[in-house]
Amino acid sequence: MDQICDDIVAETEALSSVVQDLTEDQWRAPTVAEGWDTHETILHLAAADWACHLTLTNSEAFVATRAQLSDGEISLNKLVGAEVLGMSGHDLWQWFLNFRAEMINAFRTTDPKARITWLGPDIGARSLATSRLLETWTHSLDLADSFGLQYPRTNRLRHIAHIGVVTREFSYLNRGLAPPSEPVRVELTSPNGEMWNWGPEDATSRVTASAYEFCKVITRRTPFLDSTVQTQGAPAAEWMEIAQPWIEPPRISDQG
């Protein structure tokens, strides 16, 4: 758990390099994620962190809050309160950093194998922490692209790639499809040149890519057909077409 928490800290620092010097006009300017500005993007991350901290520290209160979300009484972003919603970009960023630190501290004192009540099915604590890293990376990439910045490619991508691999079955279920039984071998080249592999070596279906390109495809940032991801076998290609590790309508425009 300490390793994934350290990596969330590092990913947050990378995001800081993108947003810390933005003007208020830039905070409110459109990003590459259709319908989102930077303020909305950080608010989205902050609200999810708030909910995550709540379930880690007071699961009963979280269940009540989740019921409000399910009933449509309130949106996730509004959970943090009107005061936060109305903050300037700079103040929102400081609020986000403070609350993210509290969330990370809560993770560090949680058994990584504990089952945590979450917005969908219960989830392992370490998997929940990893999902916060995935979402941070995904939105950080959006913001860096919006301002023409090169976002760092690090071995933290392994966490994101792993989520992409282990949610293969979910990608089908999310669309109301029956998951295939045939395995797929995934072979990715890490940013430092290592090979990361999942699945049986003798699988006839394969996905081959850089970790960066694979992560952009599974987070719906790059359509499979526009990417450099290579596939062998129909099951591998079909999976890359629909890969999506979060519960949302399956559209390429979804920003997670």
Secondary structure, 3 states (H helix, E strand, C coil): CHHHHHHHHHHHHHHHHHHCCCCHHHHCCECCCCCCEHHHHHHHHHHHHHHHHHHHHCHHHHHHHHHHHHCCCCCCHHHHCHHHHCCCHHHHHHHHHHHHHHHHHHHHCCCCCCEECCCCCCEEHHHHHHHHHHHHHHHHHHHHHHCCCCCCCCCCHHHHHHHHHHCHHHHHHCCCCCCCCCCEEEEEECCCCCEEEECCCCCCEEEEEEHHHHHHHHCCCCCHHHCCCEEECHHHHHHHHHCCCCCCCCCCCCCC
